[in-house]
Amino acid sequence: MNFLPLIESKREGKILAPEQIQEFIREFTAGKIPDYQMSAMLMAVYFRGLDTAETTALTLAMRDSGDVLKFPHDARPLVDKHSTGGIGDKVSLPLAPLLACLGFRVPMISGRGLGITGGTLDKLDSIPGFQTLLPAAQIVAQVQQVGCVICGQTDKMVPADKKIYALRDASGTVPSIPLITASILSKKLAESLDALILDVKSGGAAFMQTKADARKLAKAMVALGNECGTNTRAILTDMNTPLGRAAGNWLEVKESVECLENKGPADLRELVIDSAAHLLVQTKKSKTLAAARKLAEACLNSGEPRRKWDEMIAAQGADLKAFSQKLTLNSTAKVLAEVKSPKAGFVSKCNARVIGEVIRDIGGGRLTKESAINFDVGVDQIAKPGERVEKSGTLCRIHAADAAQANAAAIRLKTAFEISPKHPTKILPLVVEIILR
């Protein structure tokens, strides 16, 4: 095809027809359109945008650029959850087995982290023997038998998105709502879902810094998801403070298991139950959110999701004996150090961005896609806003590779916390808003 006229049309702000978008995605995926021309198109989209019909066409064309998971007829709805990412955001791990126990099928295709935002697959890679890369047939078989899977997309799933995202990352066109929306939803729609819940975060450690930007992205994704035939809604959540009390790959797995054993932090538990409750309502398994929350909470309390977790990870190759042994360890890092409070008072701020940057820099995250990850480093026992600490009380613990690294991290982590003499008058709620359409 002659791609240049389409680039020029979008540069001038004209609307592209669905069949034009479908054709250029097909041609680009096949290697018939050069990267420099697609980069030019992405920049035109960045400045000119896409309307709803164009974004829908782009999303579906990207979805159809590769394999779409096909599941046999089953009374259990196919559901999933997507988060825009944050520090300590481990909701997917306890949520998948909980949803399976609530009578859903969960083909949870996840990704890896880049920068300060942790990736679900990186967390799971810290489990001895666990396999995150599965062929499509195994994904379908495990979902049918176990009820849930958490894995990466296959090489043949949504290849257009992989190629386009690499260009967006290199061409400065990542922060485009139509391109973000198409990227996220093309992967989720390739799972053949009945319902999808989106967790769109805002705050200092979120991709969207302001609530207004997060709401705009959430509305775009909810509208497009529903337009494409998947019952979609979103919750806006705060990401100024880390979620839970642990951040770092293995530490987050450990905290996820604690959540499944009803010993985890309250905010993590709240978001896991809330996500499940929305999907219960979306699939008409519950009439109201209040009833759905009670159902999800009772299921979590039963211990069944904890057993389902073991079933899921064993199905993906995990060594359950080694995993159980690892859970008993206080730390798997070489050095464990505490960050002490300089004075008594109440925590008025716990800066998630600073904590995320420290974890990345001690090896728990990636500066580039090729960076090696140390799964054992991180931060736990994080003091949260509103909590009282005594002088020399613990603000957090550092799990580091060596003493020098721990000492440097401690200096930076002290700046993440603010201690006030009085209890803070206003603490932001975790769930800020619900977007239904």
C-alpha positions, 0 to 999 in steps of 0.5 A: 500500500501507499502509506504516505497519503494516510500519514499526510491525512492524519497530519492534517487532522483528517479522519481515517476510515476503519478499513484504511487503519486495518490495512496499514496495521496488517501491512506494518505487522507483515513488515511491509511498512518501514518503522520510520513511516509508522513513527511518523504516523504515531507522531501525527496521532499524538498531535491530532488524536483519533476519534472513537471510530478510529480508536476502535478500528485501531484496537480491533486491528491490533487485536486481530494482528495475531492469535486470539484465545478461543475458549470452549462454551462454558457457564463460567464468564471470562473476566480479567483486570488491568492496572495502569501500574504503581508501587506495591500494586500486587492486586492481580496475584491474589485476585486471579485465584479469588475470581476462579473460586467465585466461578469465573475463568481468568485468562490473565495476560500480564506484562513486565515492569519498566522504570519504577512500575513493577510488572506482574510477570517479574513478581511471579518469576521470583517463585521457584520453577514458575513459568510465565511463558506458555503456549496458547493451547496451555493457557486455554487448557489451564483456564478450563481446568484450574480456572485461572492463569497469569502469564505473558502474551505469546509471540503470536498474540497482538504482535502489532502492539509489540512493534508499535509500542517499541516505536512509541517508546523510542519516538516520544509518543507514549503519552497519547490516550488513543494509543494507550487505550488501543495498546491496553485493550487490544491485548485484553480483547485478545483474551475473548473476555466477557467483562473487564475491570480497569484500575486507573491510578493517579498520583506521584507514582502513577503514569497519570499524575492528576485525577483529571488525566486518569479520569480522561484515560479511564473514560476512553478505555471504558467507552472503547471496551464496551464499544468492542463488546466487552462489559468494561468499567474502571475504578480510579485509585490513589497512587501517592502512597504505595499499595500494601506494605511491601514493594519489590518482586519477591516481597510482593509475592509474599504479601499476596500470599498473606492477603490470601491467608487473611493476614495482608494489609487492609488497603490491598485486601480492599482493592482485591475485594472491590475488583472482584465485586465489580466483576460480579456485578458486571456479569450479573452474578450479584445485583449490587456492589454491597452484596458482591463485596460480601460474597467476595469477602466471604470467599476470600475468608474461606481459604479456598483462594489460597488453595487455588493459588497453589493449584495455579502456580503448580500448574505453571511449574512452581516447586511448591516445597521450595516456594513454601520454604522460601515463604518462611524466610524473613528475607532472601536478600543479602542485607536487611536494614531498617529506616528509623524515624527521626522523631515521634509523631504521625506519618503524614506522607509516604512518597510512593515515587521515591520508594519506587525509584529506590527499589529500581536503583537497587536492582528491583526494576528496570532502567531499560528492557534489557536490565537484569532484575534482582527479585529479592531486593525491595522495601517492606514494613512500610509505615502508612499515612495516619499511623503513629511512629515513635522516635527510632521506630521503623519507617520501613525495612530495606532488602538489599544486595550489599551494605553500601547499597542499603546505606545509600537507599536508607538516606533516600528513603528517609526523604519519602516520609514526613512525620507530623506532631498531629494526626493528618486531618485528611487521608485520601481514600484508596478508591477515588471514583468509579467510571461506568461509561 
